[in-house]
Every structure is written in structure tokens, then in C-alpha cells.
Amino acid sequence: MAQKEKLHMKGKEKLILCLLLYAFTACANKNTEQCITIFLHGTVMPYITFFDVIKLKNKDIQPTMLTRMNKLYRKSPFFYQCQPIQGLGLKPIHFAQSHPGNAAQAFGKTFHLLNKKCCPDKKINRYYTFGWSGLLNKHVRDVASQQLYDELEREINKLRKFNDGPIHVTLCCFSHGGNVGLGLYKYVNTKKTPFMIDQLILFGTPIQEDSYKGLKSPLYKNVYNLYSLGDRIQKFDFISGSETARTFEGTDLPKKLKQVRIRFNRRRTPYKMGREYAEKTKKRVYPGHIELWFFGWTHKWYRPHFPLQPFPVAAFTPFIVKTVNDLGTTNTMTIEISPRSGQTMVTSYDDNFDSKDKKFTNSMTKSDLHWLQSKVKAFSPRNYKRSYRTHFNALVKKARKQLRVSS
């Protein structure tokens, strides 16, 4: 009898211990640091005619073939298969079930793996996409900025109900998605700012007059403007009515801004100065606009020999940002990544864009790329390139039919 009571007491002790451990971990998790990363896509223009594009200059957008195609394109999941894009609004990226053609999952998973490798201290990482129409119109971008601000505020308030720890927000933006991110400052409540943007990362964003106003807002703690000399589309916005540039210019730029030119090198040997280095520079590769954001399984404009094949450059954001922060000595830099030799060079420049110093580090190797490729292999879409034209032509027919009915 006494032995039974002892065993019963041991069982009670175990239960109490388990409850105490659970309470302790729950209390610890309540103060855990959280990181929110949001991916913002750029302009979506699947169908372009000169007269339709000119009509986009108006604040009140009239129904055209372009706008009809844009709506149909944004509603079709088939066209989500080569870039991190989902439905309209703020959508979480779920990693539970992977299936071919889920580019948002592939992008988020690559980003997360590199995040854990570069920043192991980050405890909880949450990934989202923010979808907007993608029309090349300033008013449309302003509406998208307001929607993003409102939805992000609601999401942060919801997360704070379960966790009292600090929440860090990163916006990773492509093309005019960067101007959507830079427009958040217009909708900040001056009495109480519910959140700050810890990192605003711009890839191939057309820098315009309004971009400067957002840059100087205290809403953004750190801004990274990442661009490529091979990006011919970045400066091609003639609709918005203001000059477009690759970089922020001026003498009064805030210190929180870092401007980084990105390029790759296909050489196999480590960096050496002198004649040998000059010969190796012939193998430099500058990413194009599509290669900054789209996977290599897109239907065109992604080179088969691109060094990061099939990844977009933006998926390597954690590695690029960490390398720039560790090796950069000024706010204007060039980062040159050579996967074959396993080295990365960061060149810092002074205000006159004269080379100040060069620093090297071991970086992504071919084996690292192969490892990442194996992780996203399951997400590669099936017959995307072959069936793209069929799906696109079906959208064209449907848009023409809708336009005839409405007129």
C-alpha cells in the first residue's frame, strides 16, 4: 500500500514538474523577439499597348485592355509560379505543404535558410507577401501603401496579444513595390507610431521625387538601395511624370541609407590584384531586372548561365545585407559575388565615387548553391514555359470579351 502511494506521489511530482516547465516556456515565449519579413512585388503589366499605357497617367483609370488583363492576371494563380507573389493584400507564407509552382514558398524558404545561417539569434521569423494590382500609376501605389500600412498595423496588434517581445519589421521590395514601401510614411499616426520599419530593402526600385520624401521619414531605421547596371527597366518609367534614377543623389542623404551595386563573377580562382585580376573582370555578370526577383523557371529574360540559377538575387538578401554591414566602410558600395571561387568582394567608395578600399570574405560556394537548389527543387513548376502562352492567350480572349461587353 505504501509502495502504491509512493508511486502515486512520483506521478504527481512528474505532472507538477511538466506543468511548471510548460508555464516557464510559455512565459519565456511571451517575451520572444519576433521578426516579420514582407515581400512586395513590382509593376504587373502583362499586356502593353502605347495608348493604354498613356491612359495610366490619369488619376481616374479608365477600363482598357491593359487594366482588364491586369485584373485577370492578378487573380490567376498560374502566374504566381515564378516570383514571390500571392493574392491581394497581406498574405502569410505557409511552409507546411510544399507543391510545385509555389514560388512564394520557395523564395521564403531560401530567405529563411539564409536568415538562420546569417542571423542565428533571431528566434521567430514570419514571412508574408503583400499583393497589390501592380498598375504603373502613382495613385494606385499610394492606395497600396495605405492598405499595407493598415494591414500591417492590424497584424502587429494581433501578434502582440500573444507575445510581448519586440517585433522587427523588414520590407523586401522589388521595382515599384519599393515606392509602395517608401509611401508608408504618409499614413503614420503622428501621435503614436505602432511600429517601425527596421529594414527597407529596395531591389531595382525606380528612384523618383517622392522616393526622397519617404527616405527622410523617421519611420525607416535602415534603408538599402540595391541596384544593378544590367537593369535596363529600372529607369524606364516615363508615365509617373518625374525623372527616374537608379540611386538617391545629393549631399544631404541620411546616414541610414546604404546604396549597393550588385554584380557577380564567374571566375573559378580567388581574387588577386594586378593583371590576372583585370583578366578575370571580363567574366563579370550584372543581373537584369527579372533576375533580381524572378526564379529561373520564368518564361523569358532569365539567362540560363546566370550564376545563381535558378534563384533570384533578392532571395539572398540576408547574406548580402550581412556582408555589406560587416565589410562596408562607407554608404556607397559594390558587392561582387563569385560562387565558383567561393569569395565575395565589397568595394567602398567616397562621395566622389572613387574607390576607397576593398575587403574580401569567404561566401557562397557552388556546394552551398547545390544545397539550396535541392531544398527548392520540389517547388519548380511543371510545364510552366510550355503552357504559359496557352494561359496567356486565354486571358487575352477573356479580357477582349469583357471589354466588348462593358462598352
HELIX and SHEET records of a PDB file:
HELIX    1   1 ALA A    2  LYS A   30  1                                  29    
HELIX    2   2 PHE A   50  LYS A   55  1                                   6    
HELIX    3   3 MET A   65  LYS A   75  1                                  11    
HELIX    4   4 PRO A   77  TYR A   80  5                                   4    
HELIX    5   5 ALA A  103  CYS A  118  1                                  16    
HELIX    6   6 LYS A  138  ARG A  160  1                                  23    
HELIX    7   7 GLY A  177  LEU A  182  1                                   6    
HELIX    8   8 GLY A  183  TYR A  187  5                                   5    
HELIX    9   9 GLU A  209  LEU A  215  1                                   7    
HELIX   10  10 ARG A  275  LYS A  280  1                                   6    
HELIX   11  11 THR A  281  LYS A  283  5                                   3    
HELIX   12  12 ILE A  290  LEU A  292  5                                   3    
HELIX   13  13 VAL A  313  PHE A  316  5                                   4    
HELIX   14  14 THR A  317  LEU A  327  1                                  11    
HELIX   15  15 LYS A  366  VAL A  376  1                                  11    
HELIX   16  16 LYS A  377  PHE A  379  5                                   3    
HELIX   17  17 TYR A  384  SER A  406  1                                  23    
SHEET    1   A 8 GLY A  89  PRO A  92  0                                        
SHEET    2   A 8 ILE A 124  GLY A 131 -1                                        
SHEET    3   A 8 GLN A  34  LEU A  40  1                                        
SHEET    4   A 8 ILE A 167  PHE A 174  1                                        
SHEET    5   A 8 ILE A 197  PHE A 203  1                                        
SHEET    6   A 8 TYR A 220  TYR A 227  1                                        
SHEET    7   A 8 LEU A 257  ASN A 265  1                                        
SHEET    8   A 8 ARG A 284  VAL A 285 -1                                        
SHEET    1   B10 GLY A  89  PRO A  92  0                                        
SHEET    2   B10 ILE A 124  GLY A 131 -1                                        
SHEET    3   B10 GLN A  34  LEU A  40  1                                        
SHEET    4   B10 ILE A 167  PHE A 174  1                                        
SHEET    5   B10 ILE A 197  PHE A 203  1                                        
SHEET    6   B10 TYR A 220  TYR A 227  1                                        
SHEET    7   B10 LEU A 257  ASN A 265  1                                        
SHEET    8   B10 THR A 332  SER A 338  1                                        
SHEET    9   B10 GLN A 343  TYR A 349 -1                                        
SHEET   10   B10 SER A 355  ASN A 362 -1                                        
END                                                                             
